[in-house]
């Protein structure tokens, strides 16, 4: 069989401004780190990189948990890691659902043969702790699981009260921080989170491919007390932790260059400082919302429940979702996301994550969206840039 290699072009997607639900723009420093020579996954130099990556992850998660590592896989692999290691057939598991990713948690619980106790909330609203407490009456759940930052809706669910409810019932508290980590506070130890997972492609501004996870001593005890083997060999933390721990016992080949990239992304976070980073995300979010509302657009989520890094904008009546997003990409190189599930065609999801959370991107997006909407015949009020500038000036 003959194959002409000239048929295949070099990879060159062109310049993009990634302002969707992820991945986000990646710093040149991270890309440069990933281009360093690939070495063996048991090379002494790489083992030192692993140690430093763990230290930086503990800093970001605000935890002393020994088992704090990046799982080889995207955020969904982190989700499965937490569930498959802690859930056994017949266990009662409470899952809070107010969007797509709570639904995915529920799916995994069912696949593991556990008993699902599902607590639903309106998409676009936070989870009500009272509803969780009511659902648990007369039950003995092993785990209470919740999405901190629901990427499909832009909703933030406060965690401290839910953590107390879980622990008062003798359950472990499991949290999805895929979108929130590195963009807002995730205080694992202070909030009593027992199992937590995230992803590299959101506010960490690293390419997708790794999922940071952390397990508390109580979660480790539950793992060590299992009656049945972990159903996933690849994600079995009872084995993987030996590679990331002092034994360095081979389990699978780590994605060496991805770990380089994550380490550099974490260095950038540490250099900026957590409080400064969280404040930057918050400020750019406020400026974006002010500009959108000045244009006459509205937000899906009530102000007190909004995420700073993922903004859900209600699509005005008569405006075609796909045409606007296509025009933004073609004319300005800006990528934003559409709605998922029940929100498909009803909202735009505008990300301000990590490296992409900047004054430049806020102003660029407001100008581009106004241009696209006007060219499509939708009447937009003027003053978006002035409204955003007032927010920045107030700081």
Backbone torsions as a table, in degrees:
resi	resn	phi	psi	omega
1	UNK	NA	128.0	180.0
2	UNK	-97.6	136.7	178.2
3	UNK	-130.9	124.6	179.6
4	UNK	-87.6	108.8	-178.5
5	UNK	-65.0	-19.3	-179.2
6	UNK	-71.0	-13.0	177.6
7	UNK	-69.6	-22.1	-173.0
8	UNK	-102.3	118.2	-177.3
9	UNK	-77.2	159.4	170.2
10	UNK	-64.6	152.0	179.4
11	UNK	-71.1	118.7	178.5
12	UNK	-155.2	83.5	-177.6
13	UNK	-73.0	-8.0	-175.4
14	UNK	85.3	174.2	-177.7
15	UNK	-78.6	133.6	176.6
16	UNK	-129.0	150.2	168.2
17	UNK	-111.0	106.9	-172.3
18	UNK	-86.3	99.4	-179.3
19	UNK	-123.1	36.0	174.9
20	UNK	-101.3	-160.0	-179.3
21	UNK	-81.0	9.7	179.2
22	UNK	119.6	146.1	3.5
23	UNK	-70.5	162.7	178.3
24	UNK	-103.4	170.8	177.6
25	UNK	-58.7	142.4	-177.7
26	UNK	-108.4	131.9	178.3
27	UNK	-63.1	146.2	176.4
28	UNK	-60.4	-30.1	178.3
29	UNK	-63.2	-39.5	179.7
30	UNK	-68.4	-44.4	178.9
31	UNK	-62.6	-37.9	178.6
32	UNK	-65.7	-42.1	178.7
33	UNK	-61.1	-38.6	-178.8
34	UNK	-69.3	-18.7	-179.7
35	UNK	-87.9	0.8	177.4
36	UNK	-64.6	157.7	-177.2
37	UNK	-57.0	137.5	175.7
38	UNK	-77.6	131.8	179.6
39	UNK	-126.6	177.0	-178.2
40	UNK	-66.4	149.2	-177.1
41	UNK	-75.6	-4.5	172.9
42	UNK	-117.6	11.9	175.9
43	UNK	-63.0	137.6	-179.0
44	UNK	-54.1	-37.0	179.5
45	UNK	-65.2	-43.4	-179.6
46	UNK	-67.3	-34.9	176.9
47	UNK	-61.0	-36.8	177.2
48	UNK	-68.6	-35.7	175.9
49	UNK	-63.8	-40.7	177.0
50	UNK	-59.6	-46.1	179.6
51	UNK	-59.2	-45.3	-178.8
52	UNK	-66.7	-37.5	178.1
53	UNK	-62.3	-41.4	177.7
54	UNK	-63.9	-42.4	178.3
55	UNK	-60.5	-43.6	-179.4
56	UNK	-67.9	-37.1	177.3
57	UNK	-64.9	-40.5	177.7
58	UNK	-62.2	-39.1	177.0
59	UNK	-60.7	-45.6	-177.4
60	UNK	-69.4	-42.8	178.0
61	UNK	-74.7	-10.2	-177.2
62	UNK	55.5	58.9	-176.3
63	UNK	-145.2	157.0	172.0
64	UNK	-104.3	7.0	-177.0
65	UNK	-56.3	127.3	179.0
66	UNK	-64.5	-44.9	-179.6
67	UNK	-84.4	82.0	176.4
68	UNK	-131.8	107.5	-171.4
69	UNK	-145.5	163.9	168.9
70	UNK	-92.2	121.2	176.1
71	UNK	-76.0	141.4	178.9
72	UNK	-75.8	94.8	-177.4
73	UNK	155.1	168.5	-179.1
74	UNK	-76.4	-176.0	-177.3
75	UNK	-56.2	-32.2	178.1
76	UNK	-65.1	-31.9	175.2
77	UNK	-67.0	-36.0	175.5
78	UNK	-64.2	-39.6	177.1
79	UNK	-59.6	-50.1	179.8
80	UNK	-63.4	-37.9	179.6
81	UNK	-56.0	-48.9	-177.6
82	UNK	-63.9	-42.5	-177.0
83	UNK	-74.8	-45.5	-174.4
84	UNK	-68.1	-26.9	180.0
85	UNK	-80.7	-23.7	-173.7
86	UNK	-111.2	-17.8	-174.4
87	UNK	-107.0	133.3	175.6
88	UNK	-121.0	161.2	178.2
89	UNK	-54.1	133.6	178.8
90	UNK	91.5	-14.5	178.0
91	UNK	-65.5	144.7	172.5
92	UNK	-89.4	128.4	-177.6
93	UNK	-130.7	123.3	176.0
94	UNK	-89.8	127.0	176.9
95	UNK	-124.3	125.9	177.0
96	UNK	-89.3	126.3	-173.9
97	UNK	-122.7	113.5	171.8
98	UNK	-137.1	29.4	178.6
99	UNK	173.7	-171.7	-174.8
100	UNK	-60.9	-40.0	-169.5
101	UNK	-81.4	-24.0	167.7
102	UNK	-67.2	-35.3	176.6
103	UNK	-63.7	-39.1	178.4
104	UNK	-65.6	-40.6	174.8
105	UNK	-54.9	-46.7	-178.9
106	UNK	-60.3	-39.7	179.2
107	UNK	-61.3	-44.2	-179.5
108	UNK	-64.1	-42.0	179.2
109	UNK	-57.8	-44.0	178.6
110	UNK	-63.7	-40.7	179.9
111	UNK	-65.2	-26.1	179.8
112	UNK	-86.0	0.4	178.0
113	UNK	76.4	19.5	178.5
114	UNK	-90.7	167.5	178.6
115	UNK	-93.4	114.4	-176.8
116	UNK	-84.2	128.6	170.2
117	UNK	-112.5	99.4	-171.9
118	UNK	-95.1	130.0	178.1
119	UNK	-116.1	108.9	-176.3
120	UNK	-95.2	143.3	172.9
121	UNK	-129.2	159.8	179.0
122	UNK	-61.3	136.1	175.7
123	UNK	-66.0	124.0	-176.0
124	UNK	105.8	0.3	178.1
125	UNK	-130.7	158.9	-179.7
126	UNK	-76.2	166.6	178.4
127	UNK	-80.6	133.8	-180.0
128	UNK	-85.3	116.6	179.4
129	UNK	-57.2	-34.1	179.9
130	UNK	-62.9	-37.0	178.6
131	UNK	-66.4	-36.2	177.6
132	UNK	-66.7	-44.5	179.4
133	UNK	-61.5	-43.2	179.8
134	UNK	-63.2	-40.8	-177.7
135	UNK	-66.5	-22.5	-175.6
136	UNK	-92.0	-6.9	-178.1
137	UNK	-61.0	128.6	180.0
138	UNK	77.9	5.5	-179.8
139	UNK	-110.4	166.6	176.6
140	UNK	-131.9	64.9	-173.2
141	UNK	-66.5	145.2	174.4
142	UNK	-84.1	-29.9	-175.0
143	UNK	-141.0	142.3	166.1
144	UNK	-116.8	123.1	-174.6
145	UNK	-120.3	141.2	-178.5
146	UNK	-150.4	151.6	173.6
147	UNK	-93.0	120.0	179.6
148	UNK	-66.5	-49.9	-178.1
149	UNK	-124.2	102.0	-175.5
150	UNK	-78.7	106.3	-174.0
151	UNK	-63.4	-27.3	-177.1
152	UNK	-77.0	-17.6	-175.2
153	UNK	-126.6	-19.7	-176.4
154	UNK	82.2	21.1	-177.3
155	UNK	-99.4	138.0	172.6
156	UNK	-104.0	127.6	175.6
157	UNK	-105.4	116.1	176.9
158	UNK	-58.5	144.2	-169.4
159	UNK	-106.9	-24.1	-168.9
160	UNK	-63.6	-42.9	-179.6
161	UNK	-68.8	-39.1	177.8
162	UNK	-64.8	-36.6	176.6
163	UNK	-61.6	-43.5	179.0
164	UNK	-63.7	-41.7	178.7
165	UNK	-60.4	-43.6	179.9
166	UNK	-62.5	-48.9	-176.0
167	UNK	-70.4	-33.5	176.0
168	UNK	-62.5	-27.6	179.2
169	UNK	-90.7	1.8	-179.2
170	UNK	78.8	18.4	-177.2
171	UNK	-101.2	159.9	171.0
172	UNK	-83.6	150.0	-178.8
173	UNK	-109.0	118.3	-175.1
174	UNK	-115.5	131.0	-171.9
175	UNK	-134.2	134.8	171.3
176	UNK	-88.6	117.2	176.4
177	UNK	-121.6	32.5	-175.8
178	UNK	-56.9	-44.7	-177.6
179	UNK	-91.3	-27.8	-173.8
180	UNK	-81.6	-33.6	-172.9
181	UNK	-59.1	128.3	179.5
182	UNK	79.1	1.4	175.4
183	UNK	-118.3	-18.1	175.9
184	UNK	-155.8	169.7	-173.8
185	UNK	-64.5	133.4	169.6
186	UNK	-131.3	96.6	-173.5
187	UNK	-103.4	86.5	-171.5
188	UNK	-59.6	-51.0	-176.8
189	UNK	-71.3	-45.9	-177.6
190	UNK	-62.8	-36.1	-177.5
191	UNK	-90.8	-0.6	177.1
192	UNK	68.1	39.9	178.1
193	UNK	-85.9	128.2	-176.4
194	UNK	-93.6	-32.9	177.5
195	UNK	-142.8	131.2	-174.4
196	UNK	-143.5	145.3	177.4
197	UNK	-139.7	158.6	178.5
198	UNK	-148.7	-164.7	178.2
199	UNK	-142.9	157.9	-176.3
200	UNK	-84.3	-17.4	-166.9
201	UNK	-91.6	2.6	-177.7
202	UNK	-100.0	-110.9	-175.6
203	UNK	-75.0	-10.7	173.8
204	UNK	-78.4	-16.9	177.8
205	UNK	53.4	47.5	173.3
206	UNK	-121.5	150.9	178.7
207	UNK	-57.9	154.0	177.1
208	UNK	-64.7	145.9	178.1
209	UNK	152.1	-15.3	177.1
210	UNK	-130.9	153.1	178.7
211	UNK	-131.6	102.5	176.0
212	UNK	-62.2	134.7	176.7
213	UNK	-134.8	158.7	175.4
214	UNK	-148.1	136.0	-179.4
215	UNK	-120.9	130.2	178.6
216	UNK	-74.4	166.8	174.7
217	UNK	-56.3	-36.5	178.8
218	UNK	-65.8	-38.3	177.9
219	UNK	-67.8	-39.0	177.2
220	UNK	-62.6	-40.3	177.9
221	UNK	-62.0	-41.0	177.8
222	UNK	-65.1	-39.2	177.5
223	UNK	-62.8	-45.0	-177.8
224	UNK	-71.1	-17.6	-177.2
225	UNK	-99.6	9.8	-178.3
226	UNK	-58.9	146.0	174.3
227	UNK	-86.3	-25.9	-176.6
228	UNK	-122.7	152.7	175.6
229	UNK	-62.1	152.1	174.2
230	UNK	-60.1	133.1	-172.1
231	UNK	-69.1	-21.2	177.9
232	UNK	-107.7	120.0	177.0
233	UNK	-67.5	-43.5	-174.9
234	UNK	-64.0	-35.6	-175.0
235	UNK	-102.1	12.4	-177.5
236	UNK	-72.3	105.5	-176.7
237	UNK	-68.6	-20.2	177.1
238	UNK	-65.6	-22.3	175.6
239	UNK	-101.2	-44.9	-176.6
240	UNK	-60.6	-36.3	-177.7
241	UNK	-63.7	-22.4	177.8
242	UNK	-71.0	-28.6	176.5
243	UNK	-75.2	-41.0	-179.2
244	UNK	-83.7	-10.0	178.5
245	UNK	-94.4	-163.7	-174.9
246	UNK	-68.1	-24.3	-176.7
247	UNK	-71.8	-30.5	-176.6
248	UNK	53.9	39.6	-179.6
249	UNK	-77.6	123.3	-175.5
250	UNK	-59.2	131.7	173.6
251	UNK	-122.4	-62.3	173.6
252	UNK	-143.5	163.7	-177.7
253	UNK	-74.1	115.7	-179.4
254	UNK	-68.2	147.5	175.6
255	UNK	-76.6	86.3	-168.3
256	UNK	-52.2	-52.3	-174.1
257	UNK	-71.6	-27.3	173.6
258	UNK	-66.4	-37.4	177.7
259	UNK	-66.5	-38.2	172.4
260	UNK	-53.3	-48.4	-177.1
261	UNK	-63.8	-42.7	178.9
262	UNK	-63.6	-43.1	178.4
263	UNK	-57.8	-42.5	-179.8
264	UNK	-68.4	-39.8	177.4
265	UNK	-61.7	-38.6	178.7
266	UNK	-70.3	-34.8	175.0
267	UNK	-61.6	-40.7	178.9
268	UNK	-62.8	-42.4	177.0
269	UNK	-59.8	-46.9	-177.9
270	UNK	-64.5	-37.4	179.0
271	UNK	-65.9	-39.7	179.3
272	UNK	-71.2	-36.3	-176.2
273	UNK	93.3	140.2	-175.2
274	UNK	-62.3	-49.3	-176.3
275	UNK	-62.7	-42.4	178.9
276	UNK	-64.5	-38.3	-180.0
277	UNK	-66.8	-43.9	179.1
278	UNK	-63.9	-39.8	-179.9
279	UNK	-65.2	-37.7	178.1
280	UNK	-62.7	-46.2	178.6
281	UNK	-60.9	-41.9	-178.8
282	UNK	-64.4	-45.2	-177.8
283	UNK	-63.7	-46.0	-179.6
284	UNK	-65.3	-34.9	175.1
285	UNK	-61.6	-47.6	-178.5
286	UNK	-62.4	-40.0	178.9
287	UNK	-66.6	-41.3	178.3
288	UNK	-61.7	-47.7	-178.8
289	UNK	-62.5	-42.0	179.0
290	UNK	-59.8	-42.3	179.0
291	UNK	-66.2	-42.5	179.6
292	UNK	-63.6	-44.0	-179.6
293	UNK	-68.2	-32.7	176.2
294	UNK	-65.4	-28.8	177.6
295	UNK	-76.2	-13.6	-178.2
296	UNK	101.6	7.4	178.3
297	UNK	-91.1	163.1	-179.0
298	UNK	-129.1	158.7	-179.1
299	UNK	-98.9	148.1	-180.0
300	UNK	-71.1	-41.8	-169.1
301	UNK	-95.7	137.3	175.1
302	UNK	-56.2	148.3	-172.3
303	UNK	-52.7	-42.8	-174.8
304	UNK	-74.4	-9.6	-176.9
305	UNK	-113.6	7.7	-175.4
306	UNK	-80.4	148.7	169.9
307	UNK	-83.6	148.3	176.4
308	UNK	-81.5	-18.9	-173.8
309	UNK	-107.5	-7.3	-179.9
310	UNK	-139.7	111.0	-172.2
311	UNK	-110.3	122.0	179.3
312	UNK	-100.6	115.9	-175.8
313	UNK	-105.1	127.3	178.7
314	UNK	-69.4	129.3	179.9
315	UNK	-76.7	124.5	-178.6
316	UNK	-62.5	150.9	178.4
317	UNK	-60.4	133.8	178.7
318	UNK	91.8	-7.7	179.2
319	UNK	-97.4	131.2	-178.5
320	UNK	-89.3	117.6	-177.0
321	UNK	-50.3	-58.6	-174.1
322	UNK	-61.3	-38.5	-179.2
323	UNK	-65.3	-39.7	-179.9
324	UNK	-66.5	-47.1	-178.9
325	UNK	-64.6	-38.3	178.1
326	UNK	-65.4	-39.3	179.7
327	UNK	-68.1	-40.4	177.5
328	UNK	-60.1	-40.6	-179.0
329	UNK	-71.8	-44.6	-175.9
330	UNK	-71.3	-43.6	-173.7
331	UNK	-86.3	-31.4	-173.4
332	UNK	-124.5	-4.2	-178.9
333	UNK	69.4	21.1	-177.9
334	UNK	-99.5	125.9	175.4
335	UNK	-103.4	125.7	169.0
336	UNK	-125.5	169.0	-176.7
337	UNK	-105.7	154.4	172.2
338	UNK	-92.2	178.7	179.8
339	UNK	-76.7	157.0	177.1
340	UNK	-114.6	153.2	174.6
341	UNK	57.4	-128.2	-178.2
342	UNK	-64.7	-16.4	-177.5
343	UNK	-98.1	3.8	179.7
344	UNK	-60.6	129.4	-179.7
345	UNK	78.8	-1.7	-177.2
346	UNK	-108.7	-23.3	-177.9
347	UNK	-139.3	157.5	164.5
348	UNK	-105.3	142.9	175.7
349	UNK	-108.7	113.6	-175.3
350	UNK	-109.7	116.0	-177.7
351	UNK	-93.6	140.1	170.3
352	UNK	-128.9	76.1	-169.2
353	UNK	-113.1	128.6	171.9
354	UNK	53.2	-121.0	-177.2
355	UNK	-62.1	-24.0	-178.6
356	UNK	-86.1	-8.0	179.2
357	UNK	-85.4	93.0	-174.6
358	UNK	-146.5	158.0	175.6
359	UNK	-59.3	-42.5	-179.7
360	UNK	-55.8	-48.6	-176.6
361	UNK	-68.6	-36.2	177.0
362	UNK	-60.4	-50.2	-177.6
363	UNK	-67.5	-39.0	178.3
364	UNK	-62.4	-45.7	-177.6
365	UNK	-65.8	-44.1	-179.8
366	UNK	-60.0	-43.1	179.7
367	UNK	-66.3	-43.7	-178.4
368	UNK	-65.8	-43.7	-179.6
369	UNK	-63.7	-41.9	178.4
370	UNK	-60.8	-43.3	179.6
371	UNK	-61.7	-46.6	-178.0
372	UNK	-65.2	-43.6	-179.7
373	UNK	-64.7	-42.3	179.5
374	UNK	-64.1	-41.9	-179.6
375	UNK	-65.7	-23.5	177.1
376	UNK	-88.2	2.6	176.4
377	UNK	91.1	5.5	178.8
378	UNK	-87.6	129.9	-178.4
379	UNK	-78.8	118.5	-178.8
380	UNK	-114.4	133.2	175.7
381	UNK	-69.7	148.5	177.9
382	UNK	-86.9	162.3	175.9
383	UNK	112.6	7.7	-178.0
384	UNK	-62.3	-44.9	-178.3
385	UNK	-66.0	-38.7	178.9
386	UNK	-65.1	-40.0	179.9
387	UNK	-64.7	-41.9	177.9
388	UNK	-66.3	-41.1	179.9
389	UNK	-61.5	-36.4	178.6
390	UNK	-62.2	-37.7	177.1
391	UNK	-64.1	-47.1	179.3
392	UNK	-64.3	-41.0	-179.3
393	UNK	-65.2	-30.2	-178.6
394	UNK	-70.0	-15.8	180.0
395	UNK	-96.2	NA	NA
